[in-house]
Amino acid sequence: MSNTPEQHIKAHLLSKSLPVSPSWLSNFLASTSQQQQRAPISALTQTALFRILASNFTVSLSTSTPSALLPGNISDPAIKERRIPGPVPVQVLDIEDIGTSLWSQVEAIERIERGETVRGKAIVRNVNVDKRNDQGTESSSSSDQTTARNPSRTSSNANADSGNNSGNASNGPHRLVLQDAAGTKVIALELKPVEGIAIGKLPIGAKLLLKNTVVGRGMVLLTPETVTLLGGKIEAMDAAWRKSRKESLLARIEAIDREQRERVANGDMIEED
């Protein structure tokens, strides 16, 4: 006897270490009732995977399996070291490049706002060209060093590249805030470079899988061997993060500057002759 669509999808997601919530799966099947009649089960299963990677794990995943969740006290700094067997699916709530100065990150954002990207040592100005001139010559860019652009480039493609290139200065290591299906949050640090973890590459709401991961002093230590990128993102959360990122960085710079001024005023920092 063949499995029902519900059983097939549930089993497929579980093979990806994604224990789907029964209520989420029921809602998904209800929303795709017409598609089920004409689409093969494999296509329906891929649609379910795509949607769950774009969902909020606190809603779409089941919390009935303890091994698929972070320990409730995972952020306890009193515990020197422990290992999380997993696999534990988590989503990214924040990402920060702690290897690049705050001012450098602000400047990178401002380059994107001006339509510029960095290629090697050159600053490239993105130019939008009318589709009707796709056989013509390219218009000139700024006085900065530039490279040639595709004349058939549309503004939507340019904007997409701007978003992807916002991580030009994202050299790492990176500090992330992760959250599991139960809503437990933890700080994660990129101990070794992990392909795909970078500002501009890893959106907010992206899904990761932690397996046999070391936690030291309440912080998850990420390495290529212990983390798998599943993809996905949560559109609303990612848009809000990108919109507020520059203001957040500037606020932190101001707070650091204010703290230093207060220390000088209190005599904590004495300038040597």
C-alpha positions as CSV (number, residue, x, y, z in Angstrom):
1,M,0.0,0.0,0.0
2,S,1.5,3.4,-1.1
3,N,2.0,6.2,1.4
4,T,-0.4,9.1,1.5
5,P,1.0,12.5,0.4
6,E,1.1,13.5,4.1
7,Q,3.2,10.4,5.0
8,H,5.5,10.9,2.1
9,I,6.1,14.6,2.7
10,K,6.6,14.0,6.5
11,A,9.1,11.2,5.8
12,H,11.0,13.2,3.2
13,L,11.3,16.2,5.5
14,L,12.4,14.0,8.4
15,S,15.2,12.6,6.1
16,K,16.4,16.2,6.0
17,S,16.3,16.3,9.8
18,L,13.2,18.5,9.7
19,P,10.5,17.1,12.0
20,V,7.5,18.9,10.6
21,S,4.7,20.1,12.9
22,P,1.5,18.2,12.2
23,S,-0.5,21.5,12.2
24,W,1.9,23.1,9.7
25,L,1.7,20.0,7.4
26,S,-2.1,20.0,7.6
27,N,-2.3,23.6,6.6
28,F,0.2,23.0,3.8
29,L,-1.8,20.1,2.4
30,A,-5.0,22.2,2.6
31,S,-3.4,25.1,0.7
32,T,-2.3,22.7,-2.1
33,S,-5.4,20.5,-2.4
34,Q,-5.9,21.4,-6.0
35,Q,-2.2,20.9,-6.9
36,Q,-2.3,17.4,-5.4
37,Q,-4.7,16.3,-8.1
38,R,-2.5,17.1,-11.0
39,A,1.1,17.4,-9.7
40,P,3.3,14.4,-8.9
41,I,4.0,13.7,-5.3
42,S,7.7,14.5,-5.8
43,A,6.9,18.1,-7.0
44,L,4.5,18.5,-4.0
45,T,7.3,17.3,-1.7
46,Q,9.8,19.8,-3.1
47,T,7.2,22.6,-2.6
48,A,6.8,21.6,1.0
49,L,10.6,21.7,1.5
50,F,10.8,25.1,-0.1
51,R,8.1,26.5,2.0
52,I,9.4,25.1,5.3
53,L,12.8,26.6,4.6
54,A,11.0,30.0,4.1
55,S,9.0,29.6,7.3
56,N,9.6,30.3,10.9
57,F,10.8,27.1,12.5
58,T,9.0,28.0,15.8
59,V,5.8,27.5,13.8
60,S,6.6,24.9,11.2
61,L,8.7,22.3,13.2
62,S,7.7,19.9,15.9
63,T,9.2,20.2,19.4
64,S,8.3,16.7,20.4
65,T,11.8,15.3,19.7
66,P,14.3,16.5,22.4
67,S,17.4,15.5,20.3
68,A,16.3,18.0,17.6
69,L,16.3,20.9,20.0
70,L,19.0,22.9,21.8
71,P,19.3,22.4,25.5
72,G,17.3,25.0,27.5
73,N,20.5,26.1,29.3
74,I,22.7,26.1,26.3
75,S,23.8,29.7,26.9
76,D,25.1,29.0,30.4
77,P,28.7,30.3,30.6
78,A,29.3,28.2,33.7
79,I,29.5,25.1,31.5
80,K,33.0,25.0,30.1
81,E,32.3,22.7,27.2
82,R,29.8,20.2,26.0
83,R,28.8,18.6,22.7
84,I,25.4,18.7,21.0
85,P,24.9,15.5,19.1
86,G,21.9,16.7,17.0
87,P,21.1,17.0,14.3
88,V,19.4,20.3,15.4
89,P,17.7,22.5,12.8
90,V,18.1,26.2,13.6
91,Q,17.4,29.5,11.9
92,V,19.5,32.6,11.7
93,L,18.2,35.7,13.5
94,D,21.3,37.9,13.2
95,I,24.8,37.8,11.6
96,E,27.7,40.1,12.4
97,D,31.2,40.3,10.9
98,I,33.4,40.6,14.0
99,G,36.6,40.6,11.9
100,T,35.8,43.9,10.2
101,S,35.6,47.3,11.9
102,L,32.2,48.8,12.4
103,W,33.2,51.8,10.3
104,S,34.3,49.6,7.4
105,Q,31.0,47.9,7.5
106,V,29.1,51.2,7.4
107,E,31.3,52.3,4.5
108,A,30.5,49.1,2.6
109,I,26.8,49.7,3.1
110,E,27.2,53.3,1.8
111,R,29.0,52.0,-1.3
112,I,26.0,49.8,-2.0
113,E,23.7,52.8,-1.5
114,R,25.7,54.7,-4.1
115,G,25.5,51.7,-6.5
116,E,29.1,50.8,-6.1
117,T,30.8,47.5,-5.4
118,V,34.4,46.4,-4.9
119,R,36.1,44.1,-7.4
120,G,39.7,43.6,-6.2
121,K,41.1,47.1,-5.8
122,A,38.6,48.7,-8.1
123,I,35.4,50.4,-7.2
124,V,32.7,49.6,-9.7
125,R,29.7,51.8,-10.3
126,N,26.6,49.9,-11.3
127,V,24.8,51.6,-14.2
128,N,21.2,50.9,-15.1
129,V,20.7,51.0,-18.9
130,D,17.4,51.2,-20.8
131,K,16.4,47.9,-22.4
132,R,15.9,49.7,-25.7
133,N,19.7,50.3,-25.8
134,D,20.7,46.8,-25.2
135,Q,22.6,46.8,-28.6
136,G,24.2,50.2,-28.0
137,T,27.2,51.3,-26.1
138,E,27.4,51.5,-22.3
139,S,27.1,54.8,-20.5
140,S,30.1,56.0,-18.6
141,S,30.3,55.6,-14.8
142,S,32.0,57.6,-12.1
143,S,35.5,58.9,-12.1
144,D,36.5,56.0,-9.9
145,Q,38.1,52.9,-11.4
146,T,35.3,50.9,-13.2
147,T,34.8,47.8,-15.2
148,A,32.4,47.3,-18.2
149,R,28.8,46.4,-17.4
150,N,26.3,44.4,-19.4
151,P,24.2,46.9,-21.4
152,S,21.1,44.7,-21.1
153,R,21.3,45.0,-17.4
154,T,17.9,45.9,-15.8
155,S,17.4,47.9,-12.6
156,S,16.0,44.8,-10.8
157,N,19.2,42.8,-11.6
158,A,21.3,45.7,-10.4
159,N,19.4,45.8,-7.1
160,A,19.8,42.1,-6.7
161,D,23.5,42.4,-7.2
162,S,23.6,45.2,-4.6
163,G,22.1,43.0,-2.1
164,N,24.4,40.1,-2.9
165,N,27.5,42.4,-2.8
166,S,26.6,43.9,0.5
167,G,29.0,41.3,1.9
168,N,32.1,42.5,0.1
169,A,33.7,43.4,3.4
170,S,32.4,40.4,5.2
171,N,35.6,38.6,5.8
172,G,34.7,37.0,9.1
173,P,34.9,35.4,11.5
174,H,31.1,35.8,11.9
175,R,29.0,35.9,15.0
176,L,25.4,34.6,14.6
177,V,22.3,34.5,16.7
178,L,20.5,31.1,16.2
179,Q,17.1,29.9,17.2
180,D,15.7,26.4,17.3
181,A,12.1,25.2,16.9
182,A,11.3,25.7,20.6
183,G,12.4,29.3,20.4
184,T,15.7,28.8,22.3
185,K,18.3,31.3,21.2
186,V,22.1,31.0,21.3
187,I,25.1,32.9,20.1
188,A,27.3,31.1,17.6
189,L,30.8,31.9,16.6
190,E,32.5,30.8,13.3
191,L,35.5,29.0,14.7
192,K,36.7,28.1,11.2
193,P,35.4,29.6,7.9
194,V,32.2,28.0,6.8
195,E,31.3,28.3,3.1
196,G,28.1,30.3,2.7
197,I,28.3,32.1,6.0
198,A,28.9,35.8,5.2
199,I,26.9,39.0,5.2
200,G,25.3,39.3,1.8
201,K,25.3,35.5,1.3
202,L,23.5,34.2,4.4
203,P,20.1,36.0,4.8
204,I,18.1,36.4,8.0
205,G,15.9,33.4,8.5
206,A,18.3,31.0,6.7
207,K,18.3,27.5,8.0
208,L,21.3,25.6,9.4
209,L,21.7,22.1,10.7
210,L,24.0,21.6,13.7
211,K,25.4,18.1,14.2
212,N,28.0,17.0,16.8
213,T,28.6,20.7,17.6
214,V,30.8,21.9,20.4
215,V,29.4,24.5,22.8
216,G,32.0,26.4,24.8
217,R,31.0,28.7,27.7
218,G,27.5,29.1,26.3
219,M,28.6,29.7,22.7
220,V,28.1,27.4,19.7
221,L,31.4,26.9,17.8
222,L,30.8,26.6,14.1
223,T,33.1,24.6,11.8
224,P,32.6,23.1,8.3
225,E,32.3,19.7,9.8
226,T,29.5,20.5,12.3
227,V,27.2,22.8,10.3
228,T,25.2,22.3,7.2
229,L,23.5,25.2,5.3
230,L,20.0,24.2,4.2
231,G,19.1,27.5,2.6
232,G,15.9,29.5,2.8
233,K,15.2,32.8,4.4
234,I,12.3,34.7,6.1
235,E,11.6,37.6,3.8
236,A,10.1,40.0,6.3
237,M,12.8,39.4,8.9
238,D,15.6,39.7,6.3
239,A,14.1,43.0,4.9
240,A,13.8,44.5,8.4
241,W,17.4,43.5,9.3
242,R,18.9,45.0,6.1
243,K,16.8,48.2,6.6
244,S,18.0,48.8,10.1
245,R,21.6,47.5,9.8
246,K,23.3,50.8,9.0
247,E,21.5,52.6,11.9
248,S,22.4,49.8,14.3
249,L,26.1,50.0,13.3
250,L,26.1,53.7,13.7
251,A,24.4,53.5,17.1
252,R,27.1,51.1,18.3
253,I,29.9,53.3,17.0
254,E,28.3,56.3,18.9
255,A,27.9,54.2,22.1
256,I,31.6,53.2,22.0
257,D,32.7,56.7,21.3
258,R,30.5,58.0,24.2
259,E,31.9,55.4,26.5
260,Q,35.5,56.4,25.6
261,R,34.7,60.1,26.2
262,E,33.2,59.2,29.6
263,R,36.3,57.2,30.6
264,V,38.6,60.1,29.7
265,A,36.4,62.5,31.6
266,N,36.6,60.2,34.7
267,G,40.3,60.0,34.4
268,D,40.4,56.3,33.5
269,M,42.4,57.0,30.3
270,I,45.4,59.3,30.8
271,E,47.2,60.4,27.7
272,E,50.9,60.0,27.9
273,D,53.3,62.8,27.0
